[in-house]
């Protein structure tokens, strides 16, 4: 990685990398996580209509029960794969709320087979955590190409980085980092036959 990247984007196989998001110059901390045994194969075996999705905001302690309800809605029976998915997302939610300094989390689990959020952008939030459980991960241009990507959008043909599957990225958004927030996008998948399972965690506003 170039020096410009190492100052604003930090990566590690250790969860402790999330602590570095508190550093003034860091705008994105990426945790290259080991996947739960068998989770990828189980998710890949599911038809798209059986992938759980939904949105809720509330105490992080309620995440496992809420996720179980989403699994019930698509008739996913109890299994090691279902339990591994719920446990993994719940653990990420706890990590996120610890960094955000809150007991509450805004959680969105999306099944995406189209070009959702394909535009290069900066998130207008304080903190946000992204992870992709199935399909390609969030993409971002090298920092020196950010302005070009924002201007060109679909015409951008420059280099791109991409989160590996299961990696978790903790972003500072515009609220905390201003124009130093990292430009990124969801990978366009329309027409590719791919279906993503995407997790997004946000802070819950104080007035909710």
HUZI-V142358 format. One record per helix or strand. SS is the DSSP state (alpha for helix, beta for strand). FROM is the first residue (numbers start at 1). LEN is the number of residues. If there is no record, write none. Layout:
ss=SS from=FROM len=LEN
ss=SS from=FROM len=LEN
//
This chain:
ss=alpha from=3 len=6
ss=beta from=9 len=4
ss=alpha from=15 len=8
ss=beta from=28 len=4
ss=alpha from=39 len=7
ss=alpha from=48 len=3
ss=beta from=54 len=6
ss=alpha from=60 len=14
ss=alpha from=80 len=21
ss=beta from=104 len=9
ss=beta from=121 len=1
ss=beta from=127 len=8
ss=beta from=139 len=2
ss=alpha from=143 len=13
ss=beta from=161 len=2
ss=beta from=168 len=5
ss=alpha from=174 len=7
ss=beta from=184 len=2
ss=beta from=196 len=7
//
